[in-house]
Amino acid sequence: MYIAILGSILHQDELCVVIHDNNPQAPNHLLVIPREHIESLDDASQRDETLLGHLLRVGARVINQEGHADTGYRTVINNGAGAGQSVFHLHVHVLGGRVMNWPPG
């Protein structure tokens, strides 16, 4: 599958690509995008468990390389339009550089 990437690539491997979000919600807002198309987290199957773990680990590694190892970060997967999913290709948001309030939203 072809994935249109807007922005510079921070990391890529055989399973995913990491870029900065073009509509950042934090000073550092990364998107970890799998190369394989999965529409949403609900569409992921048991065979996708290794990929999902890989996306989380890559996101952690890249955000830490961006300087957030000590200050912390948040990972988010929006699932469905009601939860804020606007691109229907599963991806992980990794946000750092500001205090993350709870509850989110």
Secondary structure per residue as TSV (DSSP state, phi and psi in degrees):
chain	resnum	aa	ss	phi	psi
A	1	M	-	360.0	142.6
A	2	Y	-	-91.4	129.8
A	3	I	-	-114.5	121.4
A	4	A	-	-77.9	121.3
A	5	I	-	-108.4	122.9
A	6	L	-	-103.7	118.6
A	7	G	S	107.5	171.1
A	8	S	-	-77.2	145.6
A	9	I	E	-85.7	124.3
A	10	L	E	-89.4	-29.2
A	11	H	E	-158.2	145.9
A	12	Q	E	-152.2	147.2
A	13	D	-	-147.3	-168.5
A	14	E	S	-69.6	-15.6
A	15	L	S	-108.1	-25.9
A	16	C	E	-156.2	170.4
A	17	V	E	-132.2	142.7
A	18	V	E	-120.9	129.4
A	19	I	E	-136.0	168.1
A	20	H	E	-78.3	139.8
A	21	D	-	-67.5	137.3
A	22	N	S	-83.0	-0.9
A	23	N	S	-132.4	67.4
A	24	P	-	-65.0	140.3
A	25	Q	S	-107.1	7.4
A	26	A	S	-157.2	162.6
A	27	P	S	-54.1	-32.9
A	28	N	E	-127.8	113.1
A	29	H	E	-131.8	105.8
A	30	L	E	-100.7	153.1
A	31	L	E	-118.1	127.6
A	32	V	E	-106.2	111.9
A	33	I	E	-114.7	119.5
A	34	P	E	-70.3	146.9
A	35	R	S	-71.4	-33.0
A	36	E	S	-78.6	137.2
A	37	H	-	-78.4	123.0
A	38	I	-	-133.1	121.4
A	39	E	-	-63.6	-43.4
A	40	S	S	-154.8	172.0
A	41	L	G	-61.8	-33.7
A	42	D	G	-63.6	-24.9
A	43	D	G	-88.3	-6.4
A	44	A	-	-72.1	144.5
A	45	S	-	-115.4	179.2
A	46	Q	G	-58.3	-33.9
A	47	R	G	-67.9	-15.5
A	48	D	G	-90.6	-1.4
A	49	E	H	-59.5	-40.9
A	50	T	H	-65.1	-41.9
A	51	L	H	-61.8	-45.6
A	52	L	H	-60.5	-41.9
A	53	G	H	-63.2	-39.9
A	54	H	H	-61.9	-43.9
A	55	L	H	-59.5	-42.9
A	56	L	H	-66.0	-43.2
A	57	R	H	-67.4	-41.1
A	58	V	H	-64.1	-43.4
A	59	G	H	-57.8	-44.3
A	60	A	H	-62.6	-45.0
A	61	R	H	-62.2	-46.2
A	62	V	H	-70.0	-42.5
A	63	I	H	-65.6	-34.7
A	64	N	I	-66.6	-39.3
A	65	Q	I	-64.7	-26.3
A	66	E	I	-81.6	0.6
A	67	G	I	103.6	18.2
A	68	H	I	-111.2	19.4
A	69	A	T	-62.5	-38.2
A	70	D	T	-91.9	-26.6
A	71	T	T	-92.4	-16.2
A	72	G	-	90.7	170.2
A	73	Y	E	-160.3	167.6
A	74	R	E	-124.1	140.9
A	75	T	E	-112.3	139.4
A	76	V	E	-141.0	137.9
A	77	I	-	-123.7	112.2
A	78	N	-	-79.2	133.7
A	79	N	-	-126.3	102.9
A	80	G	S	95.7	153.7
A	81	A	G	-59.1	-37.8
A	82	G	G	-65.1	-19.9
A	83	A	G	-100.6	5.5
A	84	G	T	99.4	6.0
A	85	Q	-	-73.2	118.2
A	86	S	-	-114.3	-16.9
A	87	V	S	-114.8	119.2
A	88	F	S	-93.5	60.3
A	89	H	S	-142.8	111.0
A	90	L	-	-45.5	137.3
A	91	H	-	-156.6	157.4
A	92	V	E	-108.0	127.7
A	93	H	E	-89.0	134.9
A	94	V	E	-126.0	117.0
A	95	L	E	-117.7	134.8
A	96	G	E	-148.1	168.4
A	97	G	S	98.1	4.2
A	98	R	S	-153.2	164.6
A	99	V	-	-70.2	132.3
A	100	M	-	-99.4	113.8
A	101	N	-	-76.3	159.0
A	102	W	S	-131.8	134.2
A	103	P	S	-77.5	154.1
A	104	P	-	-72.3	167.5
A	105	G	-	97.4	360.0
